[in-house]
Amino acid sequence: MASSRSMPGFDADALLAQFESASAEQARQLRKATTQAMLAALRGRELTLANARKAVQQVADAAGAGAARNSKVPELQPLLDAALGGIDDALLKAVDAHRVALQQLQAQGADLGALPLKKALADLDKFEDTLFAALDKAGQGLQGPAMQAWDQALNQLQAAGSATGGQAAQAAQMLRQATEQALAQGRQLQGAMRDGRAASMRAAQALADSYTAMVSGVLIGLSDALRGGTGGGAAPREGGAEMKPPPTKKSAPKRKPAG
């Protein structure tokens, strides 16, 4: 199932081998390895939903294929829980990179209601659905006990709600509220310092035009920090306060029985 063709910086064969040879007691290390593989897959490319979906599926393919070949563990559930959790941890970093970039542009006067930032803000709401769809598709390449264990792991993640989806929803809501407040303040101060504000907005628009490249740069910084020793889980807010995602619930996708 895993392809020998790897995304930039992502060694699918190495991840597959880790899952194939791991014991159940190594689930924590597998989760961290999966997170690092996801971040490596996302590095060097624009951080769009399409690229995130490709990265999720390719990393999930490698982890699932390796777990399916593992003959050391009596059941695959701990390994697949680690795989899905690690992917969720990495995608959470991608969501936080979008949040940081949008906040920076907003602070410089960019209009989040104008393209391409309007689309970027809307995409935050789609990260969890993208995650679940890619994981479901990856599971379709498995068979027998491995497919059943994958489905169970995915159903549990959907029932609890991913960290990615919770933080994405909270970040989008926060940014929309900030945009509304900025618009209200702008109406009150209409005409004041008009020329200076226009110049600032032109500069912000220039940055907005290269938004996806900007987000990729932010993600590189976040992933470098993670490799430097920070753990998974919710990414910190500016100033150190943790963003705790609200729980979200998703119904499990129904799969047609194998022919």
Phi and psi in degrees as a GROMACS rama.xvg file:
@    title "Ramachandran Plot"
@    xaxis  label "Phi"
@    yaxis  label "Psi"
@TYPE xy
-75.1964  138.192  ALA-2
-89.5792  147.471  SER-3
-74.0311  -16.7658  SER-4
-81.4752  120.568  ARG-5
-104.277  151.017  SER-6
-71.3842  163.018  MET-7
-52.3658  122.879  PRO-8
79.5326  -0.36217  GLY-9
-112.451  120.033  PHE-10
-100.682  95.8854  ASP-11
-64.6356  -38.7649  ALA-12
-64.4192  -37.5805  ASP-13
-66.632  -42.0252  ALA-14
-66.5544  -41.526  LEU-15
-57.6149  -44.4378  LEU-16
-64.4325  -36.4515  ALA-17
-62.9251  -43.9446  GLN-18
-71.2708  -32.1659  PHE-19
-68.4423  -33.304  GLU-20
-104.122  -1.2815  SER-21
-78.0145  154.93  ALA-22
-99.2383  166.712  SER-23
-61.8894  -29.4033  ALA-24
-71.7886  -11.9064  GLU-25
-97.6543  17.091  GLN-26
-59.2218  -38.7778  ALA-27
-63.7419  -42.605  ARG-28
-66.0803  -36.1433  GLN-29
-64.5583  -39.5717  LEU-30
-62.0913  -43.212  ARG-31
-65.6706  -41.6744  LYS-32
-62.9969  -37.6608  ALA-33
-67.6672  -40.1339  THR-34
-59.8416  -46.3777  THR-35
-64.4142  -37.6559  GLN-36
-64.2451  -41.5241  ALA-37
-63.0888  -45.5867  MET-38
-63.7878  -38.1558  LEU-39
-64.9313  -38.0086  ALA-40
-66.274  -29.9879  ALA-41
-85.1584  -21.8775  LEU-42
-68.3246  146.025  ARG-43
80.0013  9.40044  GLY-44
-141.312  156.707  ARG-45
-63.3378  137.834  GLU-46
-87.3694  70.7308  LEU-47
-97.9632  167.147  THR-48
-61.2219  -39.6452  LEU-49
-62.5567  -44.0361  ALA-50
-69.7057  -34.6855  ASN-51
-63.6786  -41.9319  ALA-52
-62.7013  -42.6091  ARG-53
-63.0025  -42.418  LYS-54
-64.3141  -44.9492  ALA-55
-58.4904  -47.1358  VAL-56
-67.2748  -41.0124  GLN-57
-69.297  -40.638  GLN-58
-67.1836  -42.3775  VAL-59
-63.4831  -38.6846  ALA-60
-57.7005  -47.5825  ASP-61
-65.6494  -45.8468  ALA-62
-64.2101  -44.2546  ALA-63
-64.6408  -41.5351  GLY-64
-64.2695  -41.1425  ALA-65
-65.436  -44.2977  GLY-66
-62.4768  -38.6756  ALA-67
-63.5002  -27.0386  ALA-68
-89.5141  -6.82373  ARG-69
-73.3312  123.093  ASN-70
-107.696  5.69641  SER-71
-88.5017  -26.0458  LYS-72
-102.765  141.159  VAL-73
-69.193  -27.318  PRO-74
-144.985  148.512  GLU-75
-86.7642  -10.6919  LEU-76
-52.5064  -47.7732  GLN-77
-60.6966  -36.1634  PRO-78
-68.0812  -42.7156  LEU-79
-75.028  -32.3755  LEU-80
-59.5338  -41.3578  ASP-81
-64.623  -40.449  ALA-82
-62.2212  -50.6088  ALA-83
-67.4216  -38.3048  LEU-84
-64.614  -39.3466  GLY-85
-66.9454  -38.304  GLY-86
-64.6874  -42.9668  ILE-87
-61.8449  -41.9262  ASP-88
-59.1762  -43.1426  ASP-89
-69.8833  -41.7423  ALA-90
-66.9774  -27.2279  LEU-91
-61.5881  -38.4274  LEU-92
-65.0168  -37.6388  LYS-93
-64.3463  -42.0986  ALA-94
-61.1153  -42.6566  VAL-95
-67.6999  -31.741  ASP-96
-63.7989  -40.5311  ALA-97
-62.6976  -43.6976  HIS-98
-60.9375  -47.2939  ARG-99
-61.8814  -45.2545  VAL-100
-63.8383  -43.6478  ALA-101
-65.2025  -39.0445  LEU-102
-64.1175  -40.6337  GLN-103
-63.6126  -44.0018  GLN-104
-67.1213  -40.1727  LEU-105
-62.8488  -40.398  GLN-106
-64.9698  -25.4133  ALA-107
-92.8073  5.4611  GLN-108
101.346  4.65318  GLY-109
-68.3189  146.049  ALA-110
-90.6469  110.425  ASP-111
-72.8544  -5.78475  LEU-112
-90.6744  -2.13546  GLY-113
-108.682  150.038  ALA-114
-66.2917  147.405  LEU-115
-88.4348  0.342782  PRO-116
-71.2645  -29.9152  LEU-117
-60.7745  -42.8001  LYS-118
-66.4482  -40.6763  LYS-119
-62.1631  -39.9662  ALA-120
-67.4138  -41.0155  LEU-121
-65.1024  -33.7662  ALA-122
-65.837  -26.3768  ASP-123
-57.2126  -36.7274  LEU-124
-71.4248  -12.5623  ASP-125
-102.7  -2.65079  LYS-126
-64.044  -40.831  PHE-127
-68.0833  -43.8184  GLU-128
-60.9185  -38.3975  ASP-129
-63.1059  -42.6567  THR-130
-60.1981  -51.1283  LEU-131
-65.8675  -39.309  PHE-132
-64.5403  -42.4736  ALA-133
-67.9614  -39.2406  ALA-134
-66.0714  -39.1721  LEU-135
-64.2507  -41.7131  ASP-136
-65.7313  -38.8604  LYS-137
-63.1715  -39.0869  ALA-138
-66.0326  -23.4392  GLY-139
-68.3314  -17.3695  GLN-140
-84.1922  -5.151  GLY-141
-92.6914  168.356  LEU-142
-138.365  157.447  GLN-143
57.036  -135.877  GLY-144
-58.6989  -34.3705  PRO-145
-64.6539  -42.5706  ALA-146
-63.8767  -42.1166  MET-147
-63.2057  -43.1767  GLN-148
-66.7964  -37.8989  ALA-149
-63.3752  -46.3783  TRP-150
-59.4144  -40.7576  ASP-151
-65.2891  -43.5349  GLN-152
-62.8847  -41.9197  ALA-153
-67.8166  -41.5198  LEU-154
-60.9545  -39.5973  ASN-155
-65.5329  -41.7286  GLN-156
-64.6206  -41.5344  LEU-157
-66.7918  -40.1134  GLN-158
-65.6643  -39.2573  ALA-159
-79.5581  -27.5733  ALA-160
90.0244  131.86  GLY-161
-75.8243  152.847  SER-162
-63.8909  -34.8082  ALA-163
-59.0138  -50.0229  THR-164
-65.0294  -41.5434  GLY-165
-62.8572  -45.6707  GLY-166
-71.956  -35.256  GLN-167
-62.2311  -43.9597  ALA-168
-63.6789  -41.6824  ALA-169
-67.5318  -40.7583  GLN-170
-65.2878  -43.0407  ALA-171
-62.4066  -42.7938  ALA-172
-63.8248  -42.7289  GLN-173
-62.7294  -42.5623  MET-174
-68.7561  -37.7807  LEU-175
-65.8325  -40.6715  ARG-176
-63.9648  -40.7989  GLN-177
-64.762  -36.6182  ALA-178
-64.2573  -43.6717  THR-179
-62.1923  -40.6116  GLU-180
-65.2469  -40.4239  GLN-181
-65.1348  -38.8846  ALA-182
-65.2419  -40.2145  LEU-183
-63.6229  -43.3423  ALA-184
-65.8416  -35.8522  GLN-185
-64.6258  -37.7779  GLY-186
-66.5356  -35.562  ARG-187
-70.4142  -32.7812  GLN-188
-102.825  20.8897  LEU-189
-56.3995  129.424  GLN-190
94.7616  -22.54  GLY-191
-77.1411  131.266  ALA-192
51.3601  42.1086  MET-193
-61.9954  -44.3561  ARG-194
-65.0719  -43.6249  ASP-195
-63.9626  -40.8721  GLY-196
-66.639  -36.6976  ARG-197
-63.5064  -41.9487  ALA-198
-64.2535  -41.3936  ALA-199
-63.5883  -40.9058  SER-200
-68.132  -34.1699  MET-201
-63.9401  -40.6058  ARG-202
-64.5986  -41.3516  ALA-203
-65.6535  -36.7128  ALA-204
-66.333  -35.8365  GLN-205
-61.649  -39.4498  ALA-206
-68.3156  -39.0229  LEU-207
-62.4173  -33.1558  ALA-208
-63.9932  -25.0749  ASP-209
-110.909  37.1857  SER-210
-58.2697  -49.148  TYR-211
-64.183  -34.4064  THR-212
-67.1717  -37.0906  ALA-213
-63.0905  -44.3798  MET-214
-63.0401  -40.0341  VAL-215
-60.6572  -38.0031  SER-216
-65.0444  -40.5746  GLY-217
-63.1069  -42.3076  VAL-218
-63.4685  -37.7408  LEU-219
-59.9439  -42.6611  ILE-220
-62.9948  -42.2619  GLY-221
-66.6293  -41.0659  LEU-222
-71.4213  -33.62  SER-223
-63.2341  -39.967  ASP-224
-65.2758  -37.7222  ALA-225
-65.118  -42.4113  LEU-226
-65.9426  -24.7792  ARG-227
-76.6981  -4.00881  GLY-228
131.837  -6.34203  GLY-229
-76.3379  148.735  THR-230
-87.7871  -177.474  GLY-231
-79.6297  -165.45  GLY-232
95.0935  -168.359  GLY-233
-64.5228  135.541  ALA-234
-77.233  148.467  ALA-235
-75.1837  152.738  PRO-236
-74.6541  168.331  ARG-237
-61.0569  129.398  GLU-238
97.0819  -3.73469  GLY-239
101.451  -15.28  GLY-240
-76.9225  134.577  ALA-241
-78.2635  136.834  GLU-242
-86.4147  110.982  MET-243
-95.8986  113.553  LYS-244
-70.7023  139.142  PRO-245
-70.9647  149.037  PRO-246
-66.3595  140.264  PRO-247
-125.417  151.335  THR-248
-123.752  137.084  LYS-249
-130.51  141.396  LYS-250
-80.06  145.092  SER-251
-71.1272  139.613  ALA-252
-69.1097  139.802  PRO-253
-86.4343  130.694  LYS-254
-108.709  138.679  ARG-255
-68.7034  139.566  LYS-256
-61.6564  145.225  PRO-257
-62.1986  139.696  ALA-258
